[in-house]
Amino acid sequence: MIPTEIPTDPLTLMGVGIGAVVVIWLIFSVVKKVVGITIVLALVAGGWFLWTNPQHLAPIIAYVRQYTG
């Protein structure tokens, strides 16, 4: 028969805890990289849009000059 109880010895609990911390760290590091890549791609897409549509760039430049002098 397969045991159905969770082992409660300290070594198993430490192993499960360390494993959980490693998995959470890997998930967050991957999410952080995906968010960073998404932001860079959004900036590139916005730059390309403004480069190919200069009529949209003029109001943005005017708005920035209004606050920067």
C-alpha positions as CSV (number, residue, x, y, z in Angstrom):
1,M,0.0,0.0,0.0
2,I,1.1,3.5,-0.7
3,P,1.3,5.7,2.4
4,T,-1.2,8.6,2.2
5,E,0.2,10.7,5.1
6,I,2.6,13.6,4.6
7,P,6.0,12.8,6.2
8,T,6.6,15.1,9.2
9,D,10.3,14.4,9.8
10,P,12.4,17.6,9.8
11,L,14.6,16.6,6.9
12,T,11.6,16.1,4.6
13,L,10.0,19.4,5.7
14,M,13.2,21.3,5.1
15,G,13.5,19.7,1.7
16,V,10.0,20.7,0.8
17,G,10.5,24.2,2.1
18,I,13.7,24.7,0.2
19,G,12.1,23.3,-2.9
20,A,9.2,25.7,-2.6
21,V,11.5,28.7,-2.2
22,V,13.5,27.7,-5.3
23,V,10.3,27.2,-7.4
24,I,8.9,30.6,-6.2
25,W,12.3,32.3,-7.0
26,L,12.3,30.8,-10.5
27,I,8.8,31.8,-11.2
28,F,9.4,35.4,-10.1
29,S,12.7,35.7,-12.0
30,V,11.0,34.5,-15.2
31,V,8.0,36.9,-14.6
32,K,10.5,39.8,-14.1
33,K,12.2,39.0,-17.3
34,V,8.9,38.7,-19.2
35,V,7.7,42.1,-17.9
36,G,11.0,43.7,-18.8
37,I,11.0,42.3,-22.3
38,T,7.3,43.4,-22.7
39,I,8.2,47.0,-21.6
40,V,11.1,47.1,-24.1
41,L,8.9,45.8,-26.9
42,A,6.2,48.3,-26.1
43,L,8.7,51.2,-26.2
44,V,10.1,49.9,-29.5
45,A,6.6,49.6,-31.0
46,G,5.7,53.1,-29.8
47,G,8.9,54.5,-31.3
48,W,8.2,52.7,-34.6
49,F,4.6,54.0,-34.6
50,L,5.8,57.6,-34.1
51,W,8.5,57.2,-36.7
52,T,6.1,56.1,-39.3
53,N,3.3,58.5,-38.4
54,P,5.0,61.9,-37.8
55,Q,1.6,63.7,-37.6
56,H,1.2,62.0,-34.2
57,L,4.7,63.0,-33.1
58,A,4.2,66.8,-33.4
59,P,1.6,67.1,-30.5
60,I,3.8,65.0,-28.3
61,I,6.8,67.2,-28.9
62,A,4.7,70.3,-28.3
63,Y,3.4,68.9,-25.0
64,V,6.9,68.0,-23.8
65,R,8.3,71.5,-24.8
66,Q,5.4,73.1,-22.8
67,Y,6.9,71.6,-19.6
68,T,10.6,71.7,-20.4
69,G,10.8,75.1,-21.9
